[in-house]
């Protein structure tokens, strides 16, 4: 392969610290007040917020092509290295915002890939191999893989709940009201823009839902309802499989869960939070920490033969009994009434 490596994921995990500056998002401002009034008159209920005078997404082919050109010219040069970053002041960072147009078939995956590769070939000094590889892999690799899983495994896939999780979603998923700053920011952004990038969906919102053992049906319905690009074939495997591990490992080889340390590593979310990111127990301890260790303890039988989970299960086994009991008690309080936190 070009560059001698199959992927450059190791180069694409930078934390965004305010530079380089993020170009302003391309806007397709249009007034959808009449459409919104028609939907409301029909009695269709919804949630979230919308600025009816400034719908910002490409809604036809010309606008989709304009969005693609803008991404290639202004955002691609930093996409890869910051694709996993989270920042309180940046809803979109260097992401393309093309998923809506792609999933509505306003533009094809081949067009998107070819345009991005052409830009890379024209500007090799400005666009490193890690940037273009990270972008192409998301579409040619992951998106097509998810499509294959959907068509192979449906309809049974939509009912899988291999980890046996049954709690309903907390009210914060519809309001964004929580003292957990990372979750507040990711949920509020989702409700305001009908958008969050993959790490916000996976390692903040989805991570909390899985660690607190929410029912995958409820999680799936929320993701399908909140995100503008959430067509079922692409949303459902990503949510039920990768995010919630409800398929028991058909799509991904391990559950994508973490304590607060990962969120702190990749974001500025933890600064100014009401909770201490390094504490496991106590009133000011980050809820992700106790939830993480309780989740591992509750589900250890599911992961006993998984080599990718062996190290964490070993660390779990080494926890003193009194510390694990305190962790489980703290996590139990959060699981029972998450909106209190």
KEGULO-717905 format. One record per residue: x, y, z of N, C-alpha, C, CB in turn. Coordinates in pm, whole numbers, padded with zeros to 5 digits, always signed. Atoms other than C-alpha are relative to their C-alpha. Glycine has a CB too. Layout:
BEGIN
XYZXYZXYZXYZ;...
***
This chain:
BEGIN
+00083-00121+00000+00000+00000+00000+00087+00126+00000-00094+00000+00122;-00071-00128+00002+00100+00361-00049+00047+00035+00141-00090+00112-00057;-00056-00032-00131+00330+00458+00237+00047-00120+00078-00100+00072+00079;-00049+00122-00065+00400+00096+00329-00078-00047+00120+00138+00020+00039;+00083+00040-00113+00123+00070+00590-00145-00009-00043+00015+00100+00117;+00141+00017+00036-00237-00045+00577-00089+00109+00057-00049-00136+00047;+00075-00116-00048-00364+00235+00796+00091+00086+00088-00126-00044+00080;-00079-00099-00074-00237+00544+00976-00077+00048+00123+00035+00120-00091;+00084-00037-00114-00475+00537+01270+00083+00054+00117-00081-00120+00045;-00085-00046-00110-00188+00585+01514+00034+00148-00012+00128-00082+00005;-00032-00142+00023-00119+00927+01357-00123+00089+00011+00064+00018-00136;+00125-00075+00008-00484+01030+01377-00075+00003+00132-00090-00058-00107;+00063-00002-00133-00549+01062+01750+00039+00124+00078+00038-00126+00078;-00043-00122-00067-00456+01420+01829-00115+00067+00074+00062+00097-00100;+00094-00083-00075-00631+01630+02090+00003+00141-00059+00035+00002+00152;+00004-00135+00057-00748+01963+01948+00011+00103+00111-00131+00022-00082;-00028-00099-00103-00612+02257+02147-00021+00144-00047+00142-00016+00049;+00032-00134+00047-00743+02551+01947+00071+00042-00125+00029+00097+00105;-00071-00025+00125-00496+02548+01658+00027-00133-00066+00132+00079+00024;+00026-00111+00091-00492+02524+01365-00146+00045+00005+00038-00039-00143;+00139-00047-00004-00804+02739+01329-00090-00084-00089-00007+00147-00042;+00098+00075+00079-01114+02558+01207-00074+00097-00091-00100-00076+00093;+00075-00088+00090-01262+02720+00893-00148+00000+00035+00020-00043-00147;+00144-00004-00029-01623+02834+00935-00074-00103-00084-00057+00140-00026;+00076+00101+00071-01878+02572+00837-00071+00062-00119-00102-00068+00093;+00075-00045+00117-02023+02608+00488-00149-00007+00032+00035-00086-00126;+00141-00007-00036-02385+02714+00528-00088+00000-00124-00027+00123+00085;+00102-00004+00105-02684+02644+00307-00128+00053+00063-00023-00143-00064;+00111-00060-00075-02917+02882+00485-00126+00003-00086+00037+00141+00047;+00130-00007+00066-03278+02835+00386-00107+00001+00107-00021-00121-00099;+00110-00011-00094-03610+02901+00552-00092-00122-00016-00080+00133-00023;+00087+00117+00005-03798+02581+00638-00121+00018+00092+00078-00127+00039;+00111-00029-00092-04064+02752+00848-00131-00061-00050-00017+00151+00017;+00125+00053+00054-04345+02647+00614-00006-00152+00016-00014+00037-00149;-00006+00145-00016-04234+02283+00621-00019-00039+00147+00133-00056-00053;+00013+00028-00143-04203+02292+00999-00145+00018+00046+00093+00091+00081;+00141-00023-00034-04554+02437+01027-00088-00114-00050-00049+00134-00058;+00077+00112+00056-04688+02160+00803+00016-00126+00086+00045-00028-00145;-00027+00116-00085-04522+01892+01017-00073+00014+00134+00152-00017+00024;+00067-00025-00127-04656+02050+01336-00150-00016-00013+00034+00140+00051;+00144+00009+00023-05007+02078+01191-00046-00144-00017-00039+00081-00122;+00033+00142+00020-04997+01708+01104+00005-00078+00131+00095-00062-00101;-00003+00066-00130-04946+01629+01473+00121-00087+00023-00121-00080+00017;-00122+00078-00016-04600+01483+01432+00081+00057+00116+00084-00001-00131;-00077-00047-00115-04416+01505+01763+00149-00017-00027-00041-00077+00127;-00145+00008+00018-04042+01559+01786+00072+00050+00123+00044+00079-00122;-00079-00051-00111-03761+01667+02013+00123+00068-00057+00040-00114+00099;-00114-00078+00047-03452+01885+01995-00041+00140-00037+00066-00069-00119;+00028-00137+00040-03426+02237+01860+00032+00016-00148+00082+00101+00086;-00030-00029+00139-03430+02378+01507-00014+00150-00023-00093-00078-00093;+00012-00138+00049-03360+02720+01361-00065-00009-00137+00140+00074-00006;+00076+00021+00123-03630+02717+01096+00041+00094-00113-00147+00018+00027;-00040-00095+00104-03473+03010+00911+00141-00026-00052-00009+00143+00052;-00139+00023+00041-03127+02855+00869+00032-00150+00004+00098+00078+00092;-00028+00143+00009-03134+02484+00780+00138-00018-00067-00112-00076-00080;-00139-00011+00045-02758+02420+00739+00052-00117-00084+00087+00014+00118;-00050+00120+00067-02741+02089+00550-00026+00005-00151-00066-00123+00059;+00024+00005+00145-02702+02030+00173-00126-00080-00030+00121-00061-00074;+00129+00063+00024-03047+01944+00043-00025-00033-00147-00111+00089+00051;+00011+00040+00141-02982+01890-00328+00140-00033-00050-00067+00114-00088;-00128+00048+00050-02705+01760-00550+00103+00112-00014-00020-00068-00133;-00096-00110+00016-02547+02097-00627+00061+00040+00135-00070+00123-00065;-00051-00035-00132-02518+02176-00258+00090-00110+00056-00116+00026+00096;-00086+00110-00045-02376+01831-00186+00137+00008-00065-00066-00136-00031;-00128-00015+00070-02106+01886-00448+00078+00120+00055-00023+00017-00151;-00066-00117-00059-02034+02229-00300+00059-00035+00137-00100+00117+00014;-00051+00043-00131-01995+02071+00046+00124-00087-00017-00109-00076+00078;-00115+00085+00027-01757+01810-00097+00121+00084-00039-00032-00101-00110;-00110-00086+00044-01546+02077-00267+00055+00081+00117-00046+00095-00112;-00043-00079-00116-01536+02286+00052+00084-00086+00094-00121+00058+00074;-00076+00090-00087-01421+01987+00256+00139-00026-00057-00076-00133+00019;-00130+00033+00061-01147+01895+00011+00096+00118+00005-00020-00044-00145;-00086-00118+00009-01016+02251-00015+00039+00057+00137-00068+00107-00081;-00021-00073-00126-01044+02368+00347+00015-00088+00124-00113+00093+00021;+00005+00081-00122-01080+02075+00589+00082-00128-00006-00141-00035+00030;-00066+00129+00016-00915+01763+00449+00143-00001+00055+00002-00039-00145;-00140-00004-00040-00564+01878+00535+00021-00027+00149+00059+00134-00034;-00011+00029-00144-00639+01832+00908-00103-00102+00047-00015+00129+00080;+00107+00092-00042-00921+01577+00902+00054-00116+00081-00073-00053-00122;-00045+00124-00061-00725+01266+00991+00048+00018+00142+00109-00059-00081;-00064-00013-00132-00522+01391+01285-00097+00041+00109+00112+00100-00007;+00096-00045-00101-00824+01547+01460-00136-00069-00012-00018+00150-00010;+00131+00062+00021-01097+01305+01354-00060-00055+00129+00012-00111-00101;+00050+00054-00127-01124+01164+01709-00007+00106+00111+00087-00115+00045;-00006-00104-00103-01087+01496+01892-00139+00051+00037+00087+00116-00048;+00124-00058-00052-01361+01654+02104+00033+00137+00058-00066-00093+00107;-00029-00134-00049-01382+02025+02177-00131+00074+00026+00087+00079-00100;+00124-00064-00043-01643+02228+02360-00045+00114-00091+00015+00052+00139;+00034-00115+00084-01628+02520+02115-00010-00036-00148+00104+00109+00018;-00001+00041+00140-01621+02317+01793-00095-00117-00022+00142-00037-00044;+00097+00106+00025-01926+02122+01684+00044-00092-00113-00136+00059-00033;-00030+00077+00120-01779+02007+01353+00148-00025-00023-00055+00071-00119;-00145+00012+00022-01399+02051+01369+00030-00011-00149+00056-00124+00076;-00038+00012+00141-01256+01925+01037-00078-00110-00072+00150-00027-00011;+00081+00106+00061-01528+01672+00961-00073+00053-00124-00101-00056+00102;+00050-00041+00133-01683+01674+00614-00145+00043+00001+00018-00113-00097;+00145-00020-00001-02054+01688+00707-00065-00047-00131-00032+00147+00025;+00053+00056+00125-02120+01477+00396-00089-00121+00023+00114-00038-00091;+00073+00124-00023-02290+01181+00565-00149+00012-00035+00015-00043+00143;+00141-00021+00034-02639+01330+00523-00021-00013-00150-00048+00138+00049;+00012+00006+00146-02590+01380+00149+00032-00139-00053+00093+00103-00064;-00035+00136+00041-02424+01039+00113-00115-00098+00026+00126-00047+00072;+00101+00098-00037-02697+00850+00294-00134+00026-00069-00020+00000+00149;+00118-00030+00081-02971+01030+00097+00025-00019-00149-00046+00142+00027;-00040+00027+00138-02782+00944-00224-00005+00124-00089-00089-00108-00060;-00020-00122+00079-02742+01306-00329+00137-00002-00066-00016+00125+00088;-00137+00010+00049-02379+01214-00390+00046-00143+00029+00094+00107+00067;-00039+00140-00016-02204+00879-00428+00131-00013+00077+00013-00066-00136;-00128+00023-00068-01924+00730-00215+00119+00011-00094+00000-00136+00066;-00111-00006+00095-01707+00695-00526+00036+00144-00034-00036-00077-00128;-00027-00141+00028-01746+01065-00606+00077+00066+00114-00131+00075-00024;-00063-00060-00116-01648+01161-00254+00145-00045+00012-00078-00036+00128;-00135+00055-00011-01344+00932-00242+00090+00054-00111-00003-00152-00004;-00082-00045+00113-01222+01028-00589+00036+00147+00011-00073-00025-00132;-00028-00142-00015-01251+01399-00516+00105+00023+00108-00128+00077+00034;-00095-00016-00109-01062+01366-00188+00139-00047-00041-00047-00076+00123;-00130+00051+00046-00785+01154-00341+00063+00094-00101-00016-00141-00061;-00052-00095+00099-00751+01399-00630+00058+00123+00070-00111+00042-00098;-00051-00115-00074-00710+01686-00383+00133-00034+00068-00102+00046+00106;-00124+00047-00062-00444+01486-00197+00114-00006-00103-00021-00137+00064;-00103+00012+00103-00256+01418-00520+00045+00137-00051-00052-00084-00117;-00034-00135+00043-00268+01788-00612+00078+00077+00106-00126+00076-00037;-00062-00075-00111-00148+01904-00269+00072-00092+00097-00107+00082+00075;-00068+00094-00090+00085+01638-00127+00077+00069+00112+00094-00088-00079;-00073-00071-00105+00277+01902+00068-00093+00049+00110+00076+00118-00060;+00095-00051-00097-00037+02026+00243-00085-00110+00063-00090+00101-00067;+00086+00108-00048-00231+01699+00282+00085-00126+00015-00121-00025-00098;-00083+00118-00023-00037+01414+00442-00079-00127-00029+00054-00001+00144;+00063+00128+00026-00107+01049+00371-00093-00040+00113+00106-00108-00022;+00085+00035-00114-00250+01007+00721-00136+00066-00008+00069+00038+00130;+00128-00071+00009-00520+01268+00650-00093-00069-00100+00022+00147-00040;+00085+00058+00104-00647+01114+00327-00034-00144+00031+00069+00009-00136;+00029+00141-00031-00615+00754+00445-00108-00010+00107+00129-00073+00048;+00101+00002-00105-00817+00829+00757-00139+00029-00053+00035+00099+00106;+00130-00034+00058-01094+00979+00547-00053-00111-00090+00010+00131-00078;+00043+00104+00094-01105+00716+00272-00042-00125+00076+00113-00033-00101;+00031+00121-00076-01103+00436+00530-00139+00007+00064+00106-00023+00108;+00132-00013-00059-01417+00576+00694-00110-00037-00100-00021+00141+00050;+00104+00021+00101-01609+00551+00366+00017-00134-00070+00002+00113-00103;-00023+00123+00076-01454+00273+00160+00012-00121+00092+00126+00013-00084;-00015+00110-00095-01373+00063+00466-00120-00016+00090+00122+00020+00083;+00100+00020-00104-01609+00118+00755-00143+00007-00052+00019+00102+00108;+00138-00016+00047-01922+00242+00575-00046-00121-00080-00012+00128-00085;+00038+00116+00080-01920-00046+00329-00008-00126+00086+00101-00021-00114;+00004+00113-00091-01846-00296+00605-00132-00002+00077+00119+00006+00099;+00125-00011-00073-02144-00172+00806-00118-00038-00090-00018+00143+00055;+00107+00035+00096-02364-00201+00497-00008-00151-00019+00024+00070-00137;-00002+00144+00016-02254-00561+00452-00057-00073+00120+00139-00047-00025;+00052+00061-00121-02328-00648+00814-00152+00012+00005+00062+00065+00125;+00145-00023-00004-02676-00497+00786-00073-00097-00092-00033+00145-00040;+00072+00085+00095-02775-00689+00475+00020-00148+00028+00044+00031-00142;-00023+00140-00034-02624-01014+00602-00080-00043+00123+00148-00024+00024;+00050+00041-00131-02761-01011+00956-00144+00040+00030+00087+00057+00103;+00139-00041-00027-03103-00841+00934-00097-00109-00047-00031+00135-00070;+00056-00089-00103-03379-00867+01047+00032-00041+00144-00148+00006-00017;-00026+00048-00137-03264-01076+01345+00093+00094+00077+00060-00140-00005;-00099-00088-00062-02983-00828+01411-00066+00109+00085+00088+00064-00106;+00065-00112-00068-03229-00559+01519-00059-00038+00135-00110+00057-00087;+00055+00045-00127-03343-00771+01815+00107-00048+00098-00098-00110-00024;-00105+00056-00084-03004-00870+01957+00023+00084+00126+00129-00012-00079;-00030-00063-00129-02933-00793+02323+00086-00096+00080-00132+00038+00078;-00084+00105-00055-02645-01025+02404+00051+00030+00141+00115-00025-00091;-00048-00035-00135-02535-00834+02715-00115+00013+00100+00077+00131-00005;+00117+00005-00088-02889-00846+02856-00015+00129+00080+00011-00118+00095;+00020-00130-00061-02923-00473+02926-00146+00044-00016+00095+00106-00062;+00144-00024+00004-03271-00345+03010-00044+00135+00055-00070-00107+00076;+00043-00128-00056-03268+00003+03167-00050+00094-00111+00116+00066+00077;+00044-00101+00097-03466+00279+02986+00099+00116-00008-00140+00053+00036;-00085-00118+00011-03293+00592+02861-00042+00105+00102-00005+00058-00143;+00035-00109-00092-03275+00876+03113-00052+00122-00075+00122+00039+00086;+00061-00118+00060-03453+01204+03052+00104+00092-00064-00079+00077+00105;-00103-00088+00054-03122+01381+02982+00020-00017-00149+00131-00023+00070;-00016+00023+00143-03121+01226+02635-00095+00088-00082-00025-00147-00033;+00093-00090+00069-03411+01456+02546+00016+00146+00042-00142-00044+00026;-00016-00137-00049-03302+01761+02742+00145+00048+00000-00055+00010+00140;-00141-00036-00014-02921+01753+02767+00037+00043+00141+00033+00111-00095;-00026-00050-00135-02953+01838+03137+00071-00106+00084-00132+00041+00068;-00080+00084-00086-02675+01669+03333+00122+00078+00043+00040-00132-00071;-00122-00066-00047-02379+01783+03541+00126-00062-00060+00007-00007+00152;-00114+00057+00072-02152+01550+03343+00025+00084-00125-00026-00151-00038;-00020-00100+00105-02000+01811+03113+00014-00063-00138+00123+00084+00030;-00017+00065+00130-01897+01571+02837-00134-00042-00057+00093-00122+00012;+00130+00048+00046-02244+01422+02816-00094+00116-00031-00063-00092+00105;+00081-00120+00027-02414+01761+02841+00036+00060-00136+00020+00105+00111;-00043-00061+00125-02206+01897+02553-00038-00086-00120+00151+00024+00002;+00029+00088+00114-02251+01593+02327-00150-00012-00024+00060-00138+00024;+00145+00009+00016-02624+01561+02394-00059+00131-00051-00065-00038+00132;+00052-00130+00042-02691+01934+02358+00032+00026-00147+00058+00111+00088;-00036-00016+00141-02501+01944+02029-00088-00087-00089+00148-00036-00021;+00084+00091+00078-02699+01644+01904-00141+00055-00014-00004-00139+00065;+00135-00053+00001-03030+01804+01997-00010+00130-00080-00048+00024+00142;+00001-00128+00070-02932+02137+01841+00029-00013-00148+00100+00094+00063;-00046+00010+00139-02762+02026+01519-00042-00129-00070+00148+00013-00004;+00029+00133+00053-02896+01671+01467+00129-00066-00050-00105+00007-00116;-00132+00047+00044-02527+01589+01442+00093-00014+00120+00061+00097-00104;-00117+00014-00086-02236+01457+01644+00096-00089-00076-00037-00060+00144;-00089+00086+00077-01922+01304+01504+00019-00134+00071+00136+00068-00021;+00003+00140-00042-01834+00939+01555+00049-00022+00142+00082-00083-00094;-00050+00021-00135-01639+00973+01879-00099+00053+00104+00136+00068+00018;+00105-00047-00090-01912+01180+02043-00112-00104+00011-00058+00135-00050;+00106+00100+00000-02165+00916+01941+00045-00129+00069-00043-00031-00143;-00050+00128-00049-01944+00620+02035+00052+00007+00143+00109-00050-00090;-00077+00002-00125-01725+00721+02330-00051+00096+00107+00142+00032-00030;+00064-00083-00103-01943+00976+02509-00143-00050+00022+00001+00152-00040;+00141+00036-00016-02314+00913+02449-00018-00152+00005-00084+00059-00114;+00015+00145+00003-02293+00546+02351+00071-00067+00115+00052-00054-00129;-00076+00053-00112-02030+00477+02614-00082+00007+00129+00132+00078+00017;+00082-00013-00120-02256+00612+02889-00120-00095-00005-00049+00145+00015;+00116+00088+00012-02557+00419+02755+00037-00145+00028-00061+00012-00139;-00042+00138-00022-02364+00092+02754+00045-00023+00143+00111-00037-00097;-00049+00017-00136-02186+00141+03085-00113+00001+00103+00101+00110+00034;+00114-00006-00093-02516+00226+03256-00108-00101-00038-00059+00141+00003;+00079+00119+00034-02672-00077+03082-00142+00033-00044-00005-00093+00118;+00129-00036+00059-02952+00085+02882-00040-00104-00105+00007+00142-00064;+00050+00098+00097-03170-00134+02660+00040+00043-00141-00155-00017+00011;-00042-00041+00134-03028-00140+02305-00115+00044-00090+00073-00114-00066;+00113-00048+00079-03378-00097+02159-00021+00150+00022-00129-00078+00036;+00020-00142-00032-03408+00238+02339+00113+00085-00057-00010+00020+00151;-00115-00073+00054-03058+00346+02239-00012+00011-00152+00132-00070+00038;+00014+00002+00145-03118+00245+01878-00107+00098-00048-00033-00141-00048;+00108-00091+00039-03448+00434+01859+00041+00146+00014-00126-00027+00083;-00044-00139-00021-03288+00750+02000+00097+00042-00110+00066+00016+00138;-00096-00035+00105-02996+00744+01755-00070+00016-00135+00110-00107-00010;+00071-00009+00128-03229+00680+01463-00084+00126-00007-00089-00123-00020;+00086-00118-00002-03449+00969+01573+00074+00131+00003-00089-00007+00116;-00063-00130-00026-03192+01234+01661+00091+00045-00113+00078-00006+00129;-00104-00042+00094-02931+01229+01382-00051+00008-00143+00117-00096+00007;+00051-00027+00133-02997+01372+01040+00048-00101-00104+00038+00140-00041;-00055+00097+00095-02780+01111+00867-00038-00143+00034+00151+00013-00007;+00026+00133-00054-02934+00814+01052-00103-00077-00082-00047+00010+00144;+00077+00099+00075-03074+00595+00775+00026-00136+00066+00039+00000-00154;-00011+00118-00085-03139+00255+00936+00118-00089-00034-00125-00079-00009;-00106+00097+00033-02885+00048+00741+00136+00043+00054+00009-00018-00150;-00129-00046-00050-02597+00267+00855-00005+00028+00150+00043+00126-00074;+00011-00032-00143-02728+00367+01197-00004-00124+00087-00125+00083+00025;+00027+00112-00089-02842+00034+01337+00124-00085+00032-00106-00087-00060;-00120+00078-00036-02520-00172+01306+00102+00081+00081+00067-00052-00126;-00092-00083-00078-02311+00120+01432-00046+00013+00144+00012+00138-00064;+00051-00017-00135-02538+00165+01733-00006-00132+00076-00139+00064-00004;+00023+00127-00070-02641-00189+01824+00127-00085+00004-00112-00078-00067;-00120+00081+00006-02313-00348+01717+00121+00065+00063+00030-00033-00141;-00125-00059-00050-02021-00113+01769-00021+00074+00133+00056+00096-00104;+00018-00082-00118-02164+00123+02029-00047-00081+00121-00099+00111-00029;+00061+00069-00114-02372-00113+02245+00042-00146+00013-00149+00008-00011;-00049+00138-00005-02205-00449+02168-00114-00098+00026+00107-00014+00109;+00116+00086-00023-02555-00598+02171+00002-00123-00088-00128+00078-00024;-00010+00117+00088-02457-00838+01892+00104-00100+00050+00036+00043-00140;-00093+00093-00060-02200-01004+02118+00132-00014-00072-00061-00131+00008;-00130+00002+00066-01908-00928+01888-00005-00033-00147+00087-00097+00067;+00010+00028+00144-02041-00990+01536+00067+00109-00083-00146-00014-00042;-00054-00113+00077-01943-00642+01414+00135+00046+00051-00097+00116+00003;-00125-00048-00060-01666-00541+01656+00054-00104+00096-00023+00135+00072;-00061+00107-00078-01420-00758+01844+00003+00027+00149+00139-00024-00048;+00007-00031-00142-01461-00579+02177-00098+00113+00023+00140+00036+00056;+00086-00115-00027-01698-00336+02348+00083+00129+00006-00078-00020+00131;-00070-00129-00003-01597+00028+02298-00048+00079+00121-00025+00081-00132;+00032-00066-00126-01614+00141+02658+00128+00057+00059-00068-00099+00100;-00116-00058-00067-01385+00355+02869-00046+00071+00125+00076+00097-00093;+00023-00088-00115-01360+00536+03197+00013+00145-00047+00101-00031+00116;-00014-00140+00037-01333+00913+03207+00135+00036-00059-00024+00085+00117;-00136-00034+00045-00963+00897+03119+00009+00018-00151+00097-00109+00044;-00005-00014+00146-01021+00848+02746-00061+00134-00042-00074-00117-00069;+00065-00126+00034-01260+01143+02727+00091+00117+00036-00137+00014+00072;-00093-00105-00040-01010+01356+02916+00120+00009-00095+00049-00026+00143;-00114+00004+00092-00730+01247+02682-00033+00066-00133+00045-00144-00023;+00036-00044+00135-00920+01340+02366-00077+00131-00004-00081-00106-00066;+00087-00118+00001-01106+01654+02475+00041+00102+00105-00143-00041+00022;-00008-00098-00109-01127+01968+02684-00128-00005+00083+00023+00142-00055;+00130+00011-00067-01463+01846+02818+00013-00006+00153-00073-00123-00050;-00010+00024-00145-01336+01752+03165+00037+00126+00078+00102-00109+00028;-00035-00126-00066-01203+02100+03241-00127+00075+00039+00090+00088-00092;+00118-00072-00045-01462+02277+03451-00120-00089+00029-00038+00100-00101;+00110+00091-00031-01675+01966+03502-00023-00004+00151+00030-00143-00055;+00032+00012-00142-01851+01915+03834+00067-00120+00065-00150-00009+00019;-00056+00124-00052-01677+01579+03868+00150-00008-00025-00070-00119-00062;-00144+00019+00010-01316+01475+03917+00029-00123-00086+00064-00016+00141;-00015+00105+00099-01201+01269+03622+00083-00117+00049+00061+00057-00124;-00086+00108-00047-00948+01063+03818-00057-00075+00121+00135+00055+00035;+00057+00063-00119-01174+00971+04112-00101-00108-00039-00067+00105+00091;+00093+00111+00027-01365+00641+04119-00120+00000+00094+00073-00132+00012;+00108+00000-00099-01571+00685+04434-00006+00136+00069+00021-00113+00104;+00021-00129-00064-01710+00975+04632-00099+00083-00081+00133+00076+00016;+00104-00079+00064-01970+01238+04552+00048+00077-00122-00058+00096+00099;-00051-00078+00113-01741+01426+04313+00076-00086-00101+00090+00112+00051;-00071+00090+00093-01607+01119+04129-00070-00004-00134+00011-00142+00059;+00056+00008+00135-01656+01104+03752-00087-00125-00011+00113-00003-00106;+00087+00117+00011-01957+00875+03694+00050-00106-00097-00136+00044-00042;-00049+00098+00096-01785+00711+03397+00095-00100+00066+00071+00071-00116;-00099+00088-00062-01522+00563+03630-00064-00116+00074+00087+00080+00095;+00065+00109-00074-01744+00367+03866-00086-00084-00094-00086+00056+00115;+00081+00075+00096-01977+00273+03581+00086-00098-00082-00074+00096-00094;-00089+00084+00081-01682+00135+03383+00036-00129+00074+00128+00077-00036;-00044+00118-00074-01559-00098+03654-00118-00089+00040+00077+00042+00124;+00117+00084-00030-01908-00212+03751-00044-00074-00126-00117+00087+00054;+00036+00066+00125-01984-00286+03386+00089-00122-00024+00011+00098-00119;-00091+00113+00017-01673-00503+03361-00032-00113+00098+00145+00046+00017;+00030+00101-00100-01766-00680+03682-00132-00072-00029-00005+00063+00139;+00131+00059+00031-02130-00734+03581+00006-00093-00121-00102+00109-00025;+00001+00071+00128-02042-00861+03233+00124-00086-00021-00012+00099-00113;-00128+00070+00018-01715-01044+03298-00017-00139-00060+00072-00011+00133;+00023+00132+00059-01866-01379+03204-00011+00008-00152-00127-00064+00058;+00013-00018+00145-01945-01242+02857+00137+00017-00066-00088+00122-00031;-00129-00036+00058-01583-01134+02806+00113-00095+00038+00037+00139+00040;-00104+00088-00055-01400-01424+02971+00092-00057-00107-00064-00112+00077;-00082+00058+00105-01277-01567+02641+00048+00098-00104-00074-00107-00068;-00036-00103+00097-01209-01237+02466+00141+00050+00029-00103+00118+00004;-00138-00040-00029-00832-01174+02436+00018+00151+00009+00092-00054-00106;-00014-00145-00004-00886-00802+02384-00049+00059+00132-00076+00063-00116;+00049-00047-00130-01052-00778+02725+00081-00058+00115-00146-00036+00016;-00071+00073-00104-00802-00993+02915+00071+00093+00098+00100-00094-00062;-00074-00088-00089-00591-00708+03052-00093+00072+00097+00079+00102-00081;+00092-00072-00087-00889-00515+03188-00065-00093+00101-00106+00071-00082;+00055+00096-00095-01038-00826+03344+00102-00036+00108-00047-00127-00073;-00106+00026-00098-00703-00892+03512+00006+00115+00101+00138-00018-00070;+00000-00116-00090-00704-00537+03655-00123-00002+00090+00004+00130-00081;+00121+00012-00080-01062-00590+03769+00019-00101+00113-00119-00041-00089;-00021+00105-00101-00964-00910+03949+00094+00043+00110+00053-00125-00066;-00099-00046-00099-00683-00727+04126-00053+00110+00092+00123+00051-00071;+00057-00105-00086-00913-00460+04276-00030-00057+00138-00128+00060-00063;+00037+00044-00134-00942-00492+04655-00152-00010+00014+00057+00098+00107;+00144+00026-00012-01283-00624+04757-00076+00121+00052-00023-00119+00092;+00071-00116-00055-01373-00316+04961-00010+00113-00101+00068+00049+00126;+00005-00104+00103-01283-00081+04675-00102-00035-00106+00138+00020-00063;+00097+00041+00101-01487-00283+04426-00142+00016+00053+00024-00146-00042;+00134-00017-00060-01783-00280+04666-00041+00147-00003-00001-00053+00146;+00031-00143+00002-01762+00100+04691-00028+00047-00142+00116+00081+00059;+00022-00033+00141-01736+00129+04313-00137-00046-00045+00109-00063-00089;+00130+00055+00041-02038-00095+04263-00115+00081+00062-00011-00148+00040;+00105-00079-00065-02242+00106+04514-00018+00135-00068+00034+00020+00148;+00005-00130+00069-02153+00438+04348-00065-00015-00138+00141+00060-00014;+00057+00022+00132-02233+00299+04003-00148-00036+00007+00077-00111-00072;+00141+00036-00016-02560+00152+04128-00089+00121+00018-00016-00092+00117;+00076-00124-00018-02678+00495+04238-00019+00072-00133+00070+00093+00101;+00006-00069+00130-02597+00641+03895-00092-00074-00095+00141+00014-00062;+00083+00081+00089-02763+00355+03709-00148+00013+00036+00042-00146+00006;+00139-00006-00046-03080+00385+03919-00065+00135-00028-00008-00031+00149;+00057-00134+00019-03124+00762+03878+00103+00090-00069-00043+00061+00136;-00106-00076+00067-02882+00901+03615-00029+00148-00014+00024-00057-00135;+00032-00142+00017-03070+01229+03578+00036+00083+00123-00149+00016-00031;-00045-00071-00121-02965+01316+03933+00146+00043-00012-00018-00090+00124;-00142-00027+00015-02606+01331+03812+00028+00090-00121+00075-00131-00014;
***
